[in-house]
Amino acid sequence: MLKNIQDLQDVSLTINGSYAKRLKKAGMNRINVSLDALNNEILSKMNRGKAKSEEIVRGIEEAVAQGLAIKVNMVVKGINESEILPMARFLKKKE
């Protein structure tokens, strides 16, 4: 429905990548994904076990497959500094 608003050119959402197929079908152009670590143990400490890195990665891969543009947000704190290079390598493969 938002896409039907005159002069509204871009619709995006912050989500973990789930439901990518439905979001694309609904007219979504892009999504923002929060992923602070690929290492599930580190991610679990950062988000109190709310999400698993494998689930978020699967969501990112599905969003790529659906043609959605993706922005990944990574907040770096002391606990996940070791994840910067693995994250960069992972995202480089998704280009």
C-alpha positions in Angstrom: 0.0 0.0 0.0 2.9 2.4 0.7 4.2 2.0 -2.8 0.9 3.5 -4.1 1.6 6.8 -2.4 2.5 9.4 -5.0 6.1 10.5 -4.9 7.1 7.7 -2.5 10.0 6.2 -4.4 11.8 3.9 -1.9 10.5 1.5 0.7 12.9 -0.2 3.1 12.7 -2.1 6.4 15.0 -3.1 9.1 14.6 -6.9 9.6 16.7 -10.0 10.0 16.1 -11.1 6.4 13.2 -13.4 7.1 10.3 -13.2 4.8 12.4 -11.8 1.9 10.1 -13.4 -0.7 7.0 -11.9 0.8 8.7 -8.5 1.2 9.8 -8.4 -2.4 6.4 -9.4 -3.6 4.9 -6.6 -1.4 7.1 -4.1 -3.2 10.0 -3.7 -0.8 13.1 -2.3 -2.5 15.7 -3.0 0.2 16.2 -4.1 3.7 18.5 -3.2 6.5 19.8 -6.2 8.5 21.5 -6.0 12.0 24.3 -8.6 12.3 26.9 -7.8 14.9 28.8 -11.2 14.6 28.9 -14.3 12.5 30.1 -16.3 15.5 26.9 -17.4 17.1 28.4 -17.4 20.6 29.5 -13.8 20.3 26.2 -12.8 18.7 24.2 -14.5 21.5 26.1 -12.5 24.1 25.4 -9.3 22.3 21.7 -9.8 21.7 20.9 -11.9 24.7 20.2 -15.0 22.5 17.4 -13.3 20.5 18.7 -14.3 17.1 21.1 -16.9 15.7 23.7 -15.9 13.2 22.8 -18.9 10.9 19.2 -17.7 10.7 20.2 -14.1 9.9 22.7 -15.3 7.2 20.0 -17.5 5.7 17.7 -14.5 5.6 20.4 -12.4 3.9 21.0 -15.1 1.3 17.2 -15.3 0.6 17.0 -11.5 0.3 19.9 -11.5 -2.2 18.2 -14.3 -4.1 15.0 -12.2 -4.2 16.9 -9.2 -5.6 16.5 -7.0 -2.6 19.2 -4.5 -1.9 20.7 -5.1 1.5 22.5 -2.9 4.1 24.1 -4.8 6.9 24.6 -2.9 10.2 27.3 -4.1 12.6 27.8 -2.4 15.9 31.4 -3.0 17.0 32.0 -3.3 20.8 34.9 -4.9 22.5 33.3 -8.4 22.5 33.0 -8.6 18.7 36.1 -6.8 17.4 37.4 -10.2 16.2 34.4 -10.4 13.9 35.2 -7.4 11.7 37.4 -9.2 9.1 35.2 -12.3 9.0 32.2 -10.0 8.4 33.9 -8.1 5.7 34.9 -11.3 3.9 31.4 -12.7 4.2 29.8 -9.5 2.8 32.4 -9.2 0.0 31.2 -12.6 -1.2 27.6 -11.3 -1.3 28.4 -8.5 -3.8 
